[in-house]
């Protein structure tokens, strides 16, 4: 039976070296550890969610050795939350590391896409694959798996992924003007068709775009969550977004409270 469930979402934590874009300091990577510990502390002391969801890009890639150490540090902090941790693979996570590395950190076997049930809800984790500076894909085998998974039961479903499957306009964004092919999944129309035809999908969440955004397409909300370490100022010294989202699911509605220095609030009635 569908019940009430609280999910805490954090994304794009980017443990790693300083990251600039167009000559300006854009990611406050040096604050990643502190902000992640603050997030976990708030979850344990105040929110007490049923699930903690990490939508990917735990690291700012540098080298295999550095990435393994930093990904491990990030995961170790997240696992101090007193709730099950759900991981999604980000594009930066797989530049110097591989699927086996992530599986070991996630403490699970099998592919980086999977599904599970919690609190009367079904959750689907997708693995969007980015060919660096070229495109973002969801392979046909994963689409076939998704269609079969959604056909297998009746529970309402939440989809978790790193890149976006919506049609959001990104030309006015900081990171993506002229680069929508690196922000949005190439097979997004096919993904949405599968979501819609299943009749089960209630919401889709992603990170990656480093802003807050909501689209509703064919009655399904697509929610993009801001990065934890995005610099809200134009350059150094910077002001971190320090963002996380608290999602409350019930049989009647979903509320999304994006907390931190770049807040937002959404509510959807089923």
C-alpha positions as CSV (number, residue, x, y, z in Angstrom):
1,X,0.0,0.0,0.0
2,X,1.3,3.4,-0.9
3,X,2.3,5.4,2.1
4,X,4.1,8.6,3.0
5,X,7.9,8.8,2.5
6,X,10.5,11.5,2.9
7,X,13.5,11.6,0.6
8,X,16.5,13.9,1.0
9,X,18.3,14.7,-2.2
10,X,21.8,16.1,-2.7
11,X,23.7,16.3,-6.0
12,X,26.9,17.5,-7.7
13,X,29.1,17.6,-4.6
14,X,32.3,17.8,-6.7
15,X,35.0,16.9,-4.2
16,X,38.2,17.8,-5.9
17,X,40.4,20.5,-7.4
18,X,39.3,24.1,-8.0
19,X,37.0,24.4,-11.0
20,X,36.7,27.5,-13.2
21,X,34.5,28.2,-16.2
22,X,35.0,31.0,-18.6
23,X,37.8,32.2,-16.4
24,X,35.7,32.5,-13.3
25,X,35.4,30.5,-10.1
26,X,32.2,28.5,-10.5
27,X,32.4,25.5,-8.3
28,X,33.4,25.9,-4.6
29,X,35.0,22.5,-4.5
30,X,37.1,23.4,-1.4
31,X,33.8,23.5,0.6
32,X,32.5,20.1,-0.6
33,X,33.5,18.2,2.6
34,X,32.2,20.8,5.0
35,X,28.9,21.2,3.1
36,X,28.4,17.5,2.9
37,X,28.9,17.1,6.6
38,X,26.5,19.9,7.2
39,X,23.9,18.2,5.0
40,X,24.3,14.9,6.9
41,X,24.1,16.6,10.2
42,X,20.8,18.3,9.2
43,X,19.4,15.0,8.1
44,X,20.3,13.2,11.3
45,X,19.3,16.0,13.7
46,X,16.3,17.5,12.0
47,X,14.8,15.9,8.9
48,X,15.3,12.1,9.6
49,X,14.4,11.1,6.0
50,X,13.5,7.6,4.9
51,X,16.1,7.7,2.1
52,X,19.1,9.9,1.3
53,X,19.6,10.2,-2.5
54,X,22.9,11.2,-4.1
55,X,22.2,12.2,-7.8
56,X,25.9,11.9,-8.8
57,X,29.1,13.9,-9.6
58,X,30.6,13.2,-6.2
59,X,33.9,14.4,-7.6
60,X,35.6,17.0,-9.8
61,X,37.7,14.5,-11.8
62,X,41.5,14.8,-11.7
63,X,43.2,11.4,-11.9
64,X,42.3,7.9,-11.0
65,X,44.2,7.9,-7.7
66,X,42.8,11.3,-6.6
67,X,39.3,10.4,-7.8
68,X,39.2,7.1,-5.9
69,X,40.3,8.8,-2.7
70,X,37.8,11.7,-3.1
71,X,34.9,9.5,-4.1
72,X,35.6,7.4,-1.1
73,X,35.7,10.4,1.2
74,X,32.4,11.7,-0.1
75,X,30.7,8.3,0.2
76,X,32.1,7.9,3.7
77,X,30.5,11.1,4.8
78,X,27.2,10.4,3.2
79,X,27.0,7.0,4.9
80,X,27.1,8.6,8.3
81,X,23.4,9.6,7.6
82,X,21.0,7.5,9.5
83,X,19.1,6.5,6.4
84,X,19.7,4.2,3.5
85,X,21.9,5.8,0.8
86,X,20.8,5.6,-2.9
87,X,23.5,6.5,-5.4
88,X,23.3,7.6,-9.0
89,X,26.3,7.7,-11.3
90,X,27.4,11.2,-12.6
91,X,29.5,11.9,-15.6
92,X,32.5,13.2,-13.6
93,X,32.5,10.0,-11.6
94,X,33.3,7.8,-14.6
95,X,36.1,9.7,-16.3
96,X,39.0,8.0,-14.5
97,X,37.0,5.5,-12.5
98,X,34.9,2.6,-13.9
99,X,31.6,0.8,-13.1
100,X,33.4,-1.7,-10.9
101,X,34.8,1.1,-8.8
102,X,31.4,2.7,-8.2
103,X,29.8,-0.7,-7.5
104,X,32.3,-1.3,-4.7
105,X,31.7,2.1,-3.2
106,X,27.9,1.6,-3.5
107,X,28.2,-1.8,-1.8
108,X,26.1,-3.5,-4.5
109,X,26.6,-5.7,-7.6
110,X,25.2,-5.5,-11.0
111,X,24.8,-2.6,-13.5
112,X,24.7,1.1,-12.4
113,X,20.9,1.2,-13.2
114,X,18.6,-0.6,-10.8
115,X,15.3,-0.4,-9.0
116,X,14.0,-1.1,-5.5
117,X,10.9,-0.6,-3.4
118,X,10.5,1.5,-0.2
119,X,7.5,2.6,1.8
120,X,5.0,1.4,-0.8
121,X,6.9,3.3,-3.6
122,X,9.0,2.0,-6.5
123,X,12.3,3.7,-7.3
124,X,14.2,3.5,-10.6
125,X,17.8,4.6,-10.8
126,X,19.0,5.2,-14.4
127,X,22.5,5.4,-15.6
128,X,22.9,8.1,-18.3
129,X,26.2,7.7,-20.2
130,X,28.0,10.8,-21.3
131,X,30.5,10.6,-24.1
132,X,32.7,13.5,-23.0
133,X,32.0,16.7,-25.0
134,X,29.8,14.7,-27.5
135,X,26.5,13.5,-26.2
136,X,24.5,11.9,-23.4
137,X,22.8,8.5,-24.1
138,X,20.6,5.9,-22.5
139,X,21.4,2.6,-24.4
140,X,18.7,0.5,-25.9
141,X,19.4,-2.3,-23.5
142,X,18.6,0.0,-20.6
143,X,15.5,1.3,-22.2
144,X,14.3,-2.2,-22.6
145,X,15.1,-3.0,-19.0
146,X,13.2,0.1,-17.9
147,X,10.1,-0.8,-19.9
148,X,10.1,-4.3,-18.4
149,X,10.7,-3.0,-14.9
150,X,7.8,-0.5,-15.1
151,X,5.5,-3.2,-16.5
152,X,6.3,-5.6,-13.6
153,X,4.2,-3.9,-10.8
154,X,1.6,-1.3,-9.9
155,X,3.4,0.8,-7.3
156,X,3.8,4.5,-8.0
157,X,7.3,5.2,-9.2
158,X,10.0,7.9,-8.7
159,X,12.8,8.0,-11.3
160,X,16.3,9.2,-10.3
161,X,19.0,10.1,-12.8
162,X,21.9,12.4,-13.3
163,X,21.2,14.1,-16.6
164,X,17.8,15.6,-17.5
165,X,15.1,13.9,-19.6
166,X,13.0,17.1,-19.8
167,X,12.9,19.7,-22.5
168,X,14.1,22.6,-20.4
169,X,15.6,25.6,-22.2
170,X,19.2,26.0,-21.2
171,X,20.4,29.0,-23.3
172,X,19.9,31.4,-20.4
173,X,21.9,29.1,-18.0
174,X,25.4,29.7,-16.7
175,X,26.9,26.4,-17.9
176,X,24.9,25.2,-21.0
177,X,24.4,27.9,-23.7
178,X,25.0,26.2,-27.0
179,X,25.6,22.9,-25.1
180,X,22.2,21.4,-24.6
181,X,23.5,18.1,-26.0
182,X,25.7,17.9,-22.9
183,X,22.8,18.8,-20.5
184,X,19.9,16.7,-21.8
185,X,19.7,13.0,-22.7
186,X,19.6,12.3,-26.4
187,X,16.8,9.7,-25.9
188,X,14.7,11.9,-23.7
189,X,11.6,11.7,-25.8
190,X,11.8,7.9,-25.8
191,X,12.4,7.9,-22.0
192,X,9.3,10.1,-21.5
193,X,7.2,7.8,-23.7
194,X,8.1,4.9,-21.5
195,X,7.4,6.9,-18.3
196,X,4.0,8.0,-19.6
197,X,2.8,4.7,-21.1
198,X,3.6,2.9,-17.8
199,X,1.1,5.0,-15.9
200,X,3.3,4.6,-12.8
201,X,5.8,7.4,-12.9
202,X,4.9,10.2,-10.5
203,X,8.1,12.2,-10.7
204,X,11.6,12.3,-12.2
205,X,14.6,13.9,-10.4
206,X,18.0,14.9,-11.8
207,X,21.1,17.0,-11.0
208,X,23.9,18.0,-13.4
209,X,22.6,21.3,-14.7
210,X,23.6,23.3,-11.5
211,X,20.3,25.2,-11.1
212,X,16.8,24.6,-9.8
213,X,14.2,23.9,-12.4
214,X,10.8,22.3,-12.8
215,X,9.1,21.1,-15.9
216,X,5.7,19.3,-16.1
217,X,5.4,17.2,-19.2
218,X,2.3,15.1,-19.8
219,X,1.4,15.4,-16.2
220,X,4.8,14.2,-14.9
221,X,7.0,16.7,-13.0
222,X,10.7,16.7,-13.9
223,X,12.7,18.3,-11.1
224,X,16.3,19.5,-11.5
225,X,18.1,20.1,-8.1
226,X,20.9,22.7,-7.7
227,X,24.5,21.6,-7.0
228,X,25.7,21.6,-3.4
229,X,28.8,23.6,-4.3
230,X,27.7,25.9,-7.1
231,X,29.0,29.5,-6.7
232,X,26.0,31.8,-6.7
233,X,28.2,34.8,-7.2
234,X,30.0,35.7,-10.4
235,X,33.5,34.9,-9.2
236,X,35.8,34.5,-6.2
237,X,35.6,34.4,-3.2
238,X,32.1,33.1,-3.9
239,X,28.9,32.0,-2.1
240,X,28.0,28.4,-2.1
241,X,24.4,27.3,-3.0
242,X,24.7,24.7,-0.1
243,X,21.6,23.1,-1.7
244,X,19.7,20.0,-0.8
245,X,16.1,19.1,-1.4
246,X,13.5,17.5,1.0
247,X,10.9,15.6,-1.0
248,X,7.7,14.4,0.8
249,X,5.7,11.8,-1.0
250,X,2.1,10.8,-0.1
251,X,-0.8,9.2,-2.0
252,X,-2.2,12.6,-2.7
253,X,0.7,14.9,-3.4
254,X,4.5,15.6,-3.6
255,X,6.2,18.6,-2.0
256,X,9.7,19.6,-2.8
257,X,11.6,22.0,-0.5
258,X,14.9,23.1,-1.9
259,X,16.9,24.4,1.0
260,X,20.1,26.4,1.2
261,X,21.2,29.8,-0.3
262,X,19.2,29.1,-3.6
263,X,15.8,28.0,-2.3
264,X,12.8,26.8,-4.2
265,X,9.5,25.1,-3.4
266,X,7.2,23.0,-5.6
267,X,4.0,21.1,-5.0
268,X,2.3,18.7,-7.3
269,X,-1.1,17.1,-6.7
270,X,-1.4,13.6,-8.2
